[in-house]
């Protein structure tokens, strides 16, 4: 007996570049991958809601860098402060976009082919299908099949005759809704991407009695899209007439807590009359396709600085940044010209002042009931002459000497509205004229809002349709025996879960049998 020939090891075919490319494309365009990327995109968006973003809260980003420098350096490396434009978020976004397109296009072609195709032939053994049931009638087979065909058509089935049987199907709207759902998701992604490219976001602090115009030079910070052009700026102005806060008064455990904010403004569009409007926290103002949101508020004391000859060299409001819930705030005033020395003043504003046992001042209520402004004065080089930008809300004292304050011979200057105090070393005087309110406005222009709304509606409509429209095929076959009795077989098949399928077949069989009985009797 001959020895068995040893079998060689099975050799797998080499895929090559094209083979691997086809493999990865099939993996990317599978529905499982699309769902995973959609979930991953939602998870990747979480850091953008936990950490301040450069696009919406640049001051918050600056404060985060100042308070947590080590953590901020790590977050900067991973582009967390610019989450929605980061490389990793954009990669997920683009992969999801490609995956959805790769899923939708083949399915769309298959769906159109199915719409044009005839219903499939009647299976030889209907008893193997779901909902199988039989009925008998005295009508002949042709009459029974013709009646079944008319009844199926009345129930919006497409029908096709195959001998003594009829094949019917309906529910193509289910797949249509599925395709609309996925196509609308692609539309949302595309609209958001293009809208972000052509839109812009800007922030501006406006003091009561002042206004700002929608121009690049007027913004405190501005973040344009990749395809932004100056022509996208709608020509309008917003003047802040008054800011009205409402604070809790009745609940002793929450006195002073903010209940509502209202900014009363006057808006003017180019070529149109001025109109009064209001901006609230959850009620943005819409101007020519641009939305204006109320982000924050505070106090902006108006200081007037005079030199030794009583000439006014500086007079304007200065926005103070709150550091507690009672709007205790800090502000920085920098005066580079007009006096013998450059001076900087670090102010602490207390809207409702109370003195602790240690002598320190605190604010016990956020409204202006007993306001006090204290100023620590520094002189020296403010660092404004080197051509580099500086933070308007911070005072670098490295090159400055304190001439009024805790570490100097002169006491901290203390002012109430209307007070005037002399500056040390005969530099001049400073007067607190008034303490108006300011608001921080976020101006957001997004041309994709309309298309995104439309696609969102299509997403919901497509999803509801795909969930609640059943896809069914139904067959009715008739055969007459030697005694003249016709046996009718009914069966159906569903694509996906359809718990009502058997009940639907039984109901159809009863209705069809009843119609045949009426016809035979007549």
VOGU-3710 file (C-alpha; in Angstrom, 3 decimals, decimal comma):
1> xxxxxxxxxx> 0,000/0,000/0,000  1,394/3,318/-1,046  2,127/5,867/1,647  -0,203/8,924/1,676  1,109/11,945/-0,144  1,719/14,718/2,400  -0,551/17,693/1,820  1,079/21,030/1,317  0,175/23,925/3,597  -2,799/25,942/2,427
11> xxxxxxxxxx> -1,647/29,159/0,812  -3,853/32,209/1,321  -4,111/34,429/-1,742  -2,177/37,665/-1,526  -4,542/40,614/-1,484  -2,167/43,254/-2,718  -2,827/46,993/-2,554  -6,185/46,855/-4,356  -7,374/43,934/-2,256  -6,498/45,636/1,011
21> xxxxxxxxxx> -8,056/48,889/-0,196  -11,277/47,032/-1,048  -11,252/45,299/2,334  -10,829/48,521/4,330  -13,445/50,282/2,194  -15,976/47,538/2,939  -15,203/47,776/6,644  -15,511/51,569/6,640  -18,794/51,596/4,725  -20,508/48,952/6,828
31> xxxxxxxxxx> -23,463/50,023/8,933  -21,737/48,707/12,057  -18,797/51,061/11,476  -21,119/53,997/10,782  -22,961/53,451/14,064  -19,670/53,112/15,935  -18,347/56,362/14,429  -21,611/58,131/15,284  -21,259/57,022/18,906  -17,574/57,968/18,885
41> xxxxxxxxxx> -18,429/61,439/17,574  -20,881/61,965/20,440  -18,258/60,870/22,969  -15,591/63,076/21,337  -17,857/66,113/21,708  -17,974/65,754/25,509  -14,676/67,619/26,212  -16,074/70,621/24,342  -18,850/70,914/26,924  -16,576/70,417/29,933
51> xxxxxxxxxx> -13,705/72,757/29,025  -14,049/76,385/27,814  -13,603/76,740/24,076  -11,645/79,401/22,226  -14,541/79,875/19,811  -17,187/80,603/22,462  -15,391/81,559/25,689  -11,888/82,917/25,029  -11,771/84,649/28,417  -12,589/81,337/30,067
61> xxxxxxxxxx> -9,647/79,747/28,243  -7,331/82,513/29,483  -8,596/82,036/33,040  -8,124/78,261/32,780  -4,502/78,756/31,664  -3,938/81,110/34,585  -5,553/78,874/37,225  -4,366/75,467/35,964  -1,209/76,040/33,896  0,024/72,415/33,981
71> xxxxxxxxxx> -3,338/70,911/33,031  -3,878/73,600/30,395  -0,589/72,695/28,711  -1,724/69,064/28,369  -5,156/70,092/27,086  -3,523/72,459/24,606  -1,384/69,621/23,273  -4,488/67,538/22,619  -6,371/70,541/21,170  -9,141/70,262/23,768
81> xxxxxxxxxx> -9,665/74,042/23,865  -10,515/73,830/20,150  -12,361/70,516/20,322  -14,685/70,972/17,360  -11,910/72,023/14,980  -9,236/69,685/16,321  -7,504/67,123/14,138  -8,947/64,125/15,988  -12,530/65,439/16,016  -12,299/66,380/12,336
91> xxxxxxxxxx> -10,960/62,905/11,513  -13,944/61,227/13,199  -16,278/63,675/11,486  -14,858/62,998/8,019  -14,738/59,221/8,506  -18,389/59,239/9,581  -19,252/61,385/6,565  -17,495/58,965/4,182  -18,951/55,919/5,934  -22,507/57,192/5,666
101> xxxxxxxxxx> -22,101/58,021/1,987  -20,605/54,583/1,363  -23,599/53,018/3,130  -26,287/55,104/1,471  -25,260/54,995/-2,197  -25,277/51,178/-2,698  -28,470/50,827/-0,678  -30,134/53,560/-2,727  -29,297/51,783/-5,974  -30,527/48,468/-4,572
111> xxxxxxxxxx> -33,758/50,121/-3,399  -34,465/51,675/-6,800  -33,845/48,311/-8,459  -36,273/46,672/-6,020  -38,932/49,294/-6,782  -38,778/48,442/-10,477  -38,654/44,666/-9,965  -41,714/42,392/-10,062  -42,876/40,755/-6,837  -41,179/37,354/-6,432
121> xxxxxxxxxx> -42,777/34,112/-7,590  -45,043/32,239/-5,224  -43,101/29,650/-3,205  -43,980/26,023/-3,890  -44,731/25,284/-0,236  -46,495/28,179/1,470  -46,949/26,042/4,602  -43,329/26,687/5,517  -43,867/30,455/5,775  -45,148/32,536/8,663
131> xxxxxxxxxx> -48,837/33,086/9,220  -49,811/30,172/6,998  -53,537/29,513/6,964  -56,124/28,040/4,603  -59,721/28,672/3,676  -62,152/26,803/1,420  -64,709/28,211/-0,971  -67,107/27,086/-3,700  -65,684/29,704/-6,090  -63,261/28,537/-8,753
141> xxxxxxxxxx> -59,527/29,127/-8,398  -59,369/31,947/-10,963  -62,142/33,858/-9,208  -60,465/33,386/-5,829  -57,088/34,605/-7,096  -58,642/37,580/-8,888  -60,521/38,589/-5,742  -57,361/38,271/-3,676  -55,488/40,444/-6,166  -58,096/43,232/-5,997
151> xxxxxxxxxx> -58,176/43,085/-2,203  -54,382/43,226/-1,986  -54,287/46,234/-4,290  -56,853/48,005/-2,113  -54,422/47,533/0,778  -51,603/49,192/-1,234  -49,796/46,000/-2,211  -48,017/45,631/-5,544  -49,231/42,439/-7,115  -48,204/39,961/-9,800
161> xxxxxxxxxx> -50,084/36,891/-11,029  -48,250/33,570/-11,298  -50,744/30,929/-12,556  -53,351/30,217/-9,869  -51,589/32,397/-7,328  -50,883/36,053/-6,661  -47,704/37,462/-5,184  -47,836/40,805/-3,443  -45,520/43,054/-1,489  -45,634/46,432/0,192
171> xxxxxxxxxx> -43,702/48,510/2,717  -41,038/49,948/0,424  -41,611/53,177/2,302  -39,743/51,556/5,212  -36,525/51,374/3,227  -37,211/54,813/1,756  -37,454/56,202/5,295  -34,242/54,408/6,214  -32,443/55,966/3,271  -33,913/59,389/4,030
181> xxxxxxxxxx> -32,689/59,036/7,601  -29,116/58,243/6,606  -29,074/60,769/3,759  -30,336/63,453/6,143  -27,534/62,577/8,580  -25,070/63,198/5,768  -26,901/66,456/5,060  -26,581/67,527/8,696  -22,847/66,806/8,686  -22,371/68,644/5,409
191> xxxxxxxxxx> -24,476/71,639/6,492  -22,682/71,931/9,831  -19,296/71,744/8,114  -20,140/74,375/5,505  -21,921/76,541/8,059  -18,877/76,504/10,299  -16,721/77,487/7,339  -18,832/80,483/6,302  -20,012/81,568/9,769  -18,379/83,508/12,547
201> xxxxxxxxxx> -18,590/84,061/16,299  -17,622/87,232/18,121  -17,773/88,540/21,671  -18,287/92,120/22,766  -18,692/93,866/26,123  -21,237/96,701/25,952  -21,775/99,201/28,775  -25,090/100,903/29,509  -25,385/104,021/27,369  -22,893/102,734/24,791
211> xxxxxxxxxx> -23,280/100,879/21,502  -21,273/98,701/19,176  -21,423/98,188/15,440  -21,043/94,856/13,685  -17,548/95,387/12,311  -14,294/93,544/12,867  -12,726/96,454/14,755  -15,590/96,551/17,275  -15,201/93,024/18,647  -13,227/92,138/21,752
221> xxxxxxxxxx> -12,617/88,686/20,278  -13,569/87,274/16,901  -13,444/83,748/15,489  -14,200/83,517/11,762  -14,781/80,360/9,762  -12,331/79,122/7,164  -14,252/80,711/4,293  -15,325/83,883/6,119  -15,377/87,177/4,211  -15,986/90,677/5,547
231> xxxxxxxxxx> -19,133/90,891/3,443  -20,738/88,314/5,758  -20,976/90,957/8,521  -24,511/92,305/8,565  -24,501/96,128/8,932  -26,197/96,787/12,277  -25,590/98,500/15,619  -26,756/97,526/19,106  -27,019/100,122/21,881  -27,490/98,964/25,478
241> xxxxxxxxxx> -30,183/101,177/26,992  -30,434/99,404/30,327  -29,720/96,133/32,049  -32,333/94,911/34,529  -31,425/92,012/36,850  -33,937/90,323/39,130  -32,650/88,850/42,386  -34,333/86,562/44,902  -35,838/88,518/47,798  -38,290/86,214/49,603
251> xxxxxxxxxx> -36,329/82,996/50,154  -33,947/83,662/53,027  -31,702/80,773/51,973  -31,242/82,175/48,470  -31,370/85,959/48,880  -29,375/87,619/46,137  -29,502/84,673/43,769  -30,113/85,774/40,191  -33,579/84,908/38,882  -33,676/86,748/35,570
261> xxxxxxxxxx> -31,628/89,080/33,395  -32,978/91,447/30,740  -30,888/93,642/28,456  -33,004/96,387/26,867  -31,363/97,436/23,607  -31,949/99,610/20,574  -31,039/98,009/17,251  -30,455/99,756/13,942  -30,106/98,043/10,585  -28,645/99,978/7,675
271> xxxxxxxxxx> -31,402/101,846/5,868  -34,024/101,005/8,506  -35,474/102,810/11,512  -34,202/102,001/14,991  -36,183/99,470/16,988  -36,348/98,597/20,661  -35,672/94,993/21,610  -34,518/92,891/24,509  -32,032/90,101/25,014  -32,449/87,482/27,728
281> xxxxxxxxxx> -30,451/84,435/28,717  -32,645/82,017/26,772  -34,080/84,550/24,325  -31,438/85,606/21,783  -31,916/88,595/19,523  -32,059/87,920/15,786  -30,735/90,537/13,375  -30,532/89,772/9,669  -29,556/86,126/10,041  -27,286/86,818/13,026
291> xxxxxxxxxx> -28,155/85,786/16,578  -27,044/87,793/19,608  -26,869/85,933/22,920  -26,555/87,307/26,443  -23,576/85,576/28,043  -22,687/87,525/31,170  -22,910/90,812/33,008  -21,195/92,895/35,630  -20,255/96,422/36,579  -18,170/98,955/34,655
301> xxxxxxxxxx> -17,209/101,879/36,925  -16,564/105,142/35,103  -13,300/106,639/36,355  -12,045/110,093/35,453  -8,309/110,714/35,873  -6,968/114,273/35,895  -3,379/115,465/35,907  -1,907/117,969/38,333  -3,274/120,852/36,209  -6,850/119,474/36,406
311> xxxxxxxxxx> -6,856/118,440/32,756  -8,845/115,279/32,067  -6,472/112,758/30,567  -8,594/109,598/30,905  -12,338/109,033/31,393  -14,195/105,898/30,408  -15,964/102,856/31,853  -13,898/99,800/32,736  -15,512/96,356/32,822  -14,862/94,476/36,071
321> xxxxxxxxxx> -14,673/90,693/36,224  -16,805/89,153/39,026  -15,022/86,801/41,394  -17,951/85,775/43,632  -21,723/85,281/43,499  -22,360/88,735/44,995  -20,521/90,360/42,069  -17,462/91,323/44,022  -15,257/92,213/41,055  -11,781/93,174/39,948
331> xxxxxxxxxx> -10,807/95,596/37,214  -7,602/96,943/35,727  -7,011/100,502/34,546  -3,906/101,292/32,498  -2,942/104,895/31,724  0,181/104,994/29,545  0,069/108,699/28,588  -0,899/112,068/30,050  0,813/111,831/33,446  4,429/112,177/34,449
341> xxxxxxxxxx> 4,600/108,409/34,889  2,729/105,498/33,381  0,330/104,240/36,019  -1,761/101,122/36,468  -4,580/100,691/38,944  -5,929/97,437/40,302  -9,512/97,948/41,436  -11,809/95,923/43,684  -15,510/96,699/43,430  -18,007/95,735/46,156
351> xxxxxxxxxx> -21,632/96,429/45,059  -23,002/96,134/48,610  -20,110/96,669/50,970  -19,651/95,071/54,358  -16,528/95,080/56,515  -15,321/91,934/58,240  -13,820/91,914/61,723  -10,376/91,873/60,110  -11,160/95,078/58,226  -11,362/93,367/54,859
361> xxxxxxxxxx> -14,239/94,386/52,593  -16,712/91,963/51,036  -19,872/92,228/48,968  -22,980/90,763/50,610  -25,491/91,442/47,809  -25,044/91,657/44,022  -27,047/94,872/43,477  -25,718/98,423/43,938  -26,896/99,299/47,441  -23,715/100,497/49,140
371> xxxxxxxxxx> -21,003/100,338/46,447  -17,325/100,854/47,172  -14,350/100,822/44,824  -10,822/100,405/46,179  -7,774/101,128/44,026  -4,175/100,003/44,374  -1,989/102,303/42,280  1,270/101,345/40,541  3,713/103,419/38,500  6,434/102,385/36,067
381> xxxxxxxxxx> 6,538/100,573/32,731  3,173/99,034/31,768  4,773/97,079/28,922  2,557/98,688/26,279  5,311/100,245/24,176  6,911/97,045/22,845  4,248/96,425/20,217  3,068/93,173/21,794  -0,514/92,563/22,861  -1,366/92,378/26,564
391> xxxxxxxxxx> -4,319/91,114/28,553  -6,635/94,042/29,321  -7,929/92,234/32,433  -4,509/91,593/34,011  -1,815/93,907/35,386  1,776/92,695/35,245  3,508/94,336/38,217  7,032/93,038/37,502  8,164/96,431/36,189  5,870/98,489/38,409
401> xxxxxxxxxx> 6,169/100,001/41,869  3,164/100,237/44,142  2,584/103,810/45,284  -0,818/103,322/46,913  -1,913/100,083/48,541  -1,008/97,447/51,047  2,773/97,440/50,413  3,268/101,188/50,036  3,331/104,201/52,342  0,074/105,561/50,919
411> xxxxxxxxxx> -3,187/103,833/51,793  -5,393/102,097/49,279  -7,695/104,617/47,600  -11,326/104,074/48,560  -14,137/105,621/46,509  -17,925/105,689/46,392  -19,875/107,159/43,441  -19,131/110,873/43,224  -15,951/110,701/45,341  -12,633/112,100/44,206
421> xxxxxxxxxx> -9,190/111,280/45,613  -5,677/112,532/45,020  -3,117/110,270/43,410  0,206/109,846/45,262  3,327/111,837/44,350  1,253/114,740/43,011  0,384/112,864/39,831  -3,201/114,149/39,780  -6,562/112,816/40,919  -9,053/110,079/40,236
431> xxxxxxxxxx> -12,849/110,360/40,467  -15,526/107,667/40,487  -18,265/109,249/38,360  -20,761/106,374/38,191  -21,086/102,587/38,141  -23,164/101,445/35,147  -23,802/97,799/34,256  -22,280/96,001/31,300  -23,315/92,914/29,374  -21,231/90,416/27,468
441> xxxxxxxxxx> -22,806/89,631/24,105  -22,024/86,683/21,866  -22,732/87,393/18,201  -23,176/84,191/16,248  -23,737/83,936/12,516  -24,417/80,452/11,201  -25,820/80,178/7,652  -26,423/76,457/8,173  -29,231/76,835/10,717  -32,005/76,590/8,113
451> xxxxxxxxxx> -30,554/73,562/6,280  -29,713/71,833/9,572  -33,308/72,302/10,747  -34,614/70,872/7,468  -32,292/67,862/7,622  -33,127/67,309/11,311  -36,825/67,144/10,424  -36,004/64,661/7,657  -33,945/62,594/10,101  -36,903/62,287/12,476
461> xxxxxxxxxx> -39,390/61,655/9,666  -37,170/58,996/8,103  -36,529/57,305/11,439  -40,237/57,205/12,357  -41,107/55,836/8,912  -38,467/53,129/9,047  -39,621/52,056/12,511  -43,378/51,950/12,016  -43,924/50,965/8,378  -43,782/47,135/8,033
471> xxxxxxxxxx> -42,179/45,543/4,970  -44,279/42,502/3,982  -44,697/39,994/1,216  -47,934/38,018/0,939  -48,963/35,133/-1,283  -52,347/33,686/-2,064  -52,591/30,381/-3,958  -55,765/28,530/-4,954  -56,359/24,974/-6,114  -59,643/23,187/-6,958
481> xxxxxxxxxx> -60,068/19,474/-6,271  -62,276/16,938/-8,107  -65,274/17,769/-5,926  -65,211/21,412/-7,011  -64,051/22,716/-3,656  -61,325/25,326/-3,868  -58,684/25,441/-1,174  -56,989/28,804/-0,733  -53,606/29,066/0,956  -52,397/32,273/2,544
491> xxxxxxxxxx> -48,881/33,000/3,797  -46,586/35,967/4,315  -43,015/36,898/5,023  -41,695/40,005/6,785  -38,399/41,768/6,438  -37,304/42,309/9,981  -39,442/41,949/13,076  -43,170/42,157/12,465  -45,174/40,911/15,477  -48,474/41,638/13,706
501> xxxxxxxxxx> -47,719/39,512/10,663  -49,734/36,407/11,588  -52,707/38,501/12,677  -52,546/40,437/9,395  -52,593/37,194/7,343  -55,525/35,807/9,320  -57,447/39,067/8,974  -56,805/39,175/5,236  -57,879/35,531/4,837  -61,131/36,133/6,705
511> xxxxxxxxxx> -61,929/39,250/4,682  -61,114/37,539/1,383  -63,151/34,451/2,292  -66,085/36,624/3,268  -66,014/38,460/-0,061  -65,941/35,166/-1,946  -68,889/33,844/0,053  -70,935/36,924/-0,802  -70,050/36,542/-4,476  -70,958/32,835/-4,524
521> xx> -74,267/33,439/-2,758  -75,210/36,198/-5,166
//
